[in-house]
Amino acid sequence: MNQTPRDWLLDRHSGAVLELDALRRAVLPERRLNGREFLRELFRPALPAWAMLGVVWVALLALNASQAPAPEPPNHAPQFAATWSNPNAQLDVLLAETRALR
C-alpha cells in the first residue's frame, strides 16, 4: 500500500483529535449566548443580503406611497348652502342620506 506522507501523519495522529477535543472541553467553559449575541450570530453571516432586502423594502414602500391616490375631501358645501336658502333643506338632506343607506 502506497501512502503519502500526509496520509501517514494523519493516520499516526488520529487519536490525538479526540484527546485534544476532550482537553478543550475541560479547559474552556461552555459559552451560552444571550439573545443579543444569538441574533448577531444569526444575521452576521448574511448581513449584505439583509441590508439589500431592507433597501428593496424601503424602495417598495416609497413607490407604493407615491402611487397611492390622495383622498378626496368630503363635499358638504352644497348641503350647507341649501340649508340657508330652503327652510326644509335639513329634512331634504336627512331624507337623501337615509335613501343612500338603503
LOKE-916193 format. One record per residue (C-alpha): chain; x, y, z; residue number from 1. Coordinates in steps of 0.5 Angstrom, whole numbers, plus 2048, in hexadecimal, padded with zeros to 3 digits. Each point is the difference from the previous one (the first is absolute). Layout:
% residues N
{chain = A; xx = X; yy = Y; zz = Z; resi = NUM}
...
This chain:
% residues 102
{chain = A; xx = 800; yy = 800; zz = 800; resi = 1}
{chain = A; xx = 803; yy = 807; zz = 7FE; resi = 2}
{chain = A; xx = 7FE; yy = 805; zz = 805; resi = 3}
{chain = A; xx = 802; yy = 808; zz = 7FF; resi = 4}
{chain = A; xx = 804; yy = 803; zz = 806; resi = 5}
{chain = A; xx = 7F9; yy = 804; zz = 801; resi = 6}
{chain = A; xx = 7FC; yy = 7F9; zz = 801; resi = 7}
{chain = A; xx = 806; yy = 7FD; zz = 804; resi = 8}
{chain = A; xx = 800; yy = 806; zz = 805; resi = 9}
{chain = A; xx = 7F8; yy = 800; zz = 801; resi = 10}
{chain = A; xx = 800; yy = 7F9; zz = 801; resi = 11}
{chain = A; xx = 805; yy = 800; zz = 805; resi = 12}
{chain = A; xx = 7FD; yy = 806; zz = 804; resi = 13}
{chain = A; xx = 7F8; yy = 7FF; zz = 7FF; resi = 14}
{chain = A; xx = 800; yy = 7FE; zz = 807; resi = 15}
{chain = A; xx = 802; yy = 807; zz = 802; resi = 16}
{chain = A; xx = 7FA; yy = 803; zz = 7FE; resi = 17}
{chain = A; xx = 7FC; yy = 7FD; zz = 805; resi = 18}
{chain = A; xx = 805; yy = 802; zz = 805; resi = 19}
{chain = A; xx = 800; yy = 807; zz = 7FE; resi = 20}
{chain = A; xx = 7F8; yy = 801; zz = 800; resi = 21}
{chain = A; xx = 800; yy = 7FD; zz = 807; resi = 22}
{chain = A; xx = 805; yy = 805; zz = 802; resi = 23}
{chain = A; xx = 7FD; yy = 806; zz = 7FD; resi = 24}
{chain = A; xx = 7F9; yy = 7FE; zz = 803; resi = 25}
{chain = A; xx = 804; yy = 7FF; zz = 807; resi = 26}
{chain = A; xx = 804; yy = 807; zz = 800; resi = 27}
{chain = A; xx = 7FB; yy = 804; zz = 7FC; resi = 28}
{chain = A; xx = 7F9; yy = 802; zz = 804; resi = 29}
{chain = A; xx = 7FA; yy = 7FE; zz = 7FC; resi = 30}
{chain = A; xx = 7FD; yy = 807; zz = 7FD; resi = 31}
{chain = A; xx = 7F9; yy = 802; zz = 800; resi = 32}
{chain = A; xx = 7FD; yy = 805; zz = 7FB; resi = 33}
{chain = A; xx = 7FC; yy = 805; zz = 803; resi = 34}
{chain = A; xx = 7FA; yy = 803; zz = 7FB; resi = 35}
{chain = A; xx = 804; yy = 806; zz = 7FD; resi = 36}
{chain = A; xx = 806; yy = 7FB; zz = 7FE; resi = 37}
{chain = A; xx = 7FC; yy = 7FB; zz = 7FD; resi = 38}
{chain = A; xx = 7FC; yy = 805; zz = 7FC; resi = 39}
{chain = A; xx = 807; yy = 803; zz = 7FE; resi = 40}
{chain = A; xx = 803; yy = 7F9; zz = 7FE; resi = 41}
{chain = A; xx = 7FA; yy = 7FE; zz = 7FC; resi = 42}
{chain = A; xx = 800; yy = 806; zz = 7FC; resi = 43}
{chain = A; xx = 807; yy = 802; zz = 7FF; resi = 44}
{chain = A; xx = 802; yy = 7FB; zz = 7FB; resi = 45}
{chain = A; xx = 7FB; yy = 802; zz = 7FB; resi = 46}
{chain = A; xx = 800; yy = 808; zz = 802; resi = 47}
{chain = A; xx = 801; yy = 802; zz = 7F9; resi = 48}
{chain = A; xx = 7FA; yy = 7FC; zz = 7FE; resi = 49}
{chain = A; xx = 7FB; yy = 803; zz = 806; resi = 50}
{chain = A; xx = 803; yy = 807; zz = 7FE; resi = 51}
{chain = A; xx = 7FE; yy = 7FF; zz = 7F9; resi = 52}
{chain = A; xx = 7F9; yy = 7FE; zz = 802; resi = 53}
{chain = A; xx = 7FF; yy = 806; zz = 804; resi = 54}
{chain = A; xx = 802; yy = 804; zz = 7FA; resi = 55}
{chain = A; xx = 7FB; yy = 7FD; zz = 7FC; resi = 56}
{chain = A; xx = 7FA; yy = 800; zz = 805; resi = 57}
{chain = A; xx = 801; yy = 808; zz = 801; resi = 58}
{chain = A; xx = 800; yy = 801; zz = 7F9; resi = 59}
{chain = A; xx = 7FA; yy = 7FC; zz = 7FF; resi = 60}
{chain = A; xx = 7FD; yy = 804; zz = 806; resi = 61}
{chain = A; xx = 802; yy = 806; zz = 7FC; resi = 62}
{chain = A; xx = 7FD; yy = 7FE; zz = 7FA; resi = 63}
{chain = A; xx = 7F9; yy = 7FE; zz = 803; resi = 64}
{chain = A; xx = 800; yy = 807; zz = 804; resi = 65}
{chain = A; xx = 801; yy = 804; zz = 7F9; resi = 66}
{chain = A; xx = 7FB; yy = 7FC; zz = 7FC; resi = 67}
{chain = A; xx = 7FA; yy = 800; zz = 805; resi = 68}
{chain = A; xx = 7FA; yy = 805; zz = 7FF; resi = 69}
{chain = A; xx = 7FF; yy = 806; zz = 804; resi = 70}
{chain = A; xx = 7FA; yy = 7FF; zz = 804; resi = 71}
{chain = A; xx = 7FB; yy = 805; zz = 7FE; resi = 72}
{chain = A; xx = 7FD; yy = 805; zz = 805; resi = 73}
{chain = A; xx = 7F8; yy = 7FF; zz = 801; resi = 74}
{chain = A; xx = 7FC; yy = 805; zz = 7FC; resi = 75}
{chain = A; xx = 7FB; yy = 803; zz = 805; resi = 76}
{chain = A; xx = 7FF; yy = 807; zz = 7FE; resi = 77}
{chain = A; xx = 7FA; yy = 7FF; zz = 7FB; resi = 78}
{chain = A; xx = 7FC; yy = 7FD; zz = 806; resi = 79}
{chain = A; xx = 802; yy = 805; zz = 805; resi = 80}
{chain = A; xx = 7FF; yy = 806; zz = 7FB; resi = 81}
{chain = A; xx = 7F9; yy = 7FC; zz = 7FE; resi = 82}
{chain = A; xx = 7FE; yy = 801; zz = 808; resi = 83}
{chain = A; xx = 801; yy = 807; zz = 7FF; resi = 84}
{chain = A; xx = 7FB; yy = 801; zz = 7FA; resi = 85}
{chain = A; xx = 7FB; yy = 7FB; zz = 802; resi = 86}
{chain = A; xx = 7FD; yy = 7FF; zz = 807; resi = 87}
{chain = A; xx = 7FE; yy = 7F9; zz = 7FE; resi = 88}
{chain = A; xx = 807; yy = 7FE; zz = 7FE; resi = 89}
{chain = A; xx = 802; yy = 7FD; zz = 806; resi = 90}
{chain = A; xx = 7FA; yy = 7FB; zz = 7FF; resi = 91}
{chain = A; xx = 802; yy = 7FF; zz = 7F9; resi = 92}
{chain = A; xx = 808; yy = 7FF; zz = 802; resi = 93}
{chain = A; xx = 7FD; yy = 7FB; zz = 805; resi = 94}
{chain = A; xx = 7FC; yy = 7FC; zz = 7FB; resi = 95}
{chain = A; xx = 805; yy = 800; zz = 7FB; resi = 96}
{chain = A; xx = 805; yy = 7FD; zz = 805; resi = 97}
{chain = A; xx = 7FB; yy = 7FA; zz = 802; resi = 98}
{chain = A; xx = 7FF; yy = 7FF; zz = 7F9; resi = 99}
{chain = A; xx = 807; yy = 7FF; zz = 7FF; resi = 100}
{chain = A; xx = 800; yy = 7FB; zz = 805; resi = 101}
{chain = A; xx = 7FB; yy = 7FB; zz = 7FD; resi = 102}
